């Protein structure tokens, strides 16, 4: 058992190093594409240089206004994610346990998924404020994705375990807590990791259109109006970096959940 645990930890370390290598390679490739595009454009008002954008990023990181905007945007994206995640989880579990009910939310999810995001933002801005609109827009985009992913994860729960729990008349609450959710957790967490970074992107996009005060989207809109391209690209770099961190943390959590599930099955 000890040897298997050591071997599993070694494999985990190798997978993390491999993932870090390919992430670094992707970042280097994107910077190379940026350099080529900058050289081809030959105009800093179209595509600024990497050095100018990084210098502007350093100046932004030293300003309290940037961090207040960053925290506000992050708070909105996390609020949208948490609400969408738990509502999608509850609805997916109910739809799995009651197949007849599962036919009801599917058309609604399809309708919400097909609604144009920009049109939704414009409509919601009439009903609410620029502060609340990004959260609502992110929820409407995240919920269908998370609901579909959780439904697929629950459908992949081993049928023999499900049948055994029914034969032995295990209470529904215990089945949900000790069977359905643990089996679906690795896949759900991976979907959640992608949705977490996607939530940040959606929130910033909605903030740009809504011109939300004290937000990364609002700062981008301001930089665009004054043609401050290095600042605009520096803000984009901040959003990309934050998305990488959020998705990486989620993927790491999903990996350990998957490893924990495999250890339990081995025991």
C-alpha positions, 0 to 999 in steps of 0.5 A: 500500500505504501509503495502504491501511494509513493508510486501514485505521488511520483506519477502525480509529480510527473504529470504536473511537470509535464503540464507546466512544460506545455503551459510554458511552451504555449505562453512562449508560442503566444509571445512569439506570435505577438512579436511577429504581429507587432513587426508586421503591423509596424504601428504601436497604435495597432499592436504595441510591443511586448516590452511596452505592454509589460512596462505598463503592466508593471505600472498597473500592478503598483496602483491601488485602483487596478487592484480594486478593479481586479478584486471587483471583477474577480468577485463578480466572476466568482459570484456568477460561478458559485451560483451557476455551479450549485444551481446546475448541480442541484438541478442535474442531480434531481434530473438524474434521480427523476428521469421524467423531470429531466426532460423539462430543463433540457429545452430551457437549457438549449434556449439559454445556450443559443441566446446571443450574449451581446443581445442579453447584455443590452437587454439586462442593462435596461433592467438592471445596473452595470454592476449587476449585469455582468454577473447575470450574463455570466450566470446565463452562459455558465449554467447550461455548460455546467448543467450539461457537464454534470448530467454527463458525469452522473450518467457515467456513474458505474451502473453496477454500483447504482443497481447494488445501492438500489438492491440494498435499499440505500437511502437516496441521501446517502446515495447522493453523498457517498456514490453519485457525487464522489464518482462524478466529482473528478469530471465535474471539477474539471468542467468547473475549472474550465468554467471558472476561467470562462466566467472571468472572461464573460464577466470582463466582456460584459463589463466592457460593454456595460462600462462598469465602474471600478472593473477590469472591463471599465479600465479596458473601455477607458484605455480604448477611448484614449487609444492607450494600447499598451495599457489595453494589452497590459489589462488583457495580460492580467485577465489571461494570467488570472484565468490561467491561475484559476483554471490551473487551481481547478485542474489541480483540485480535480486531479487530486479528487481523481487520485483520491477516488482511485486510492479509495477504489484500490483500498 
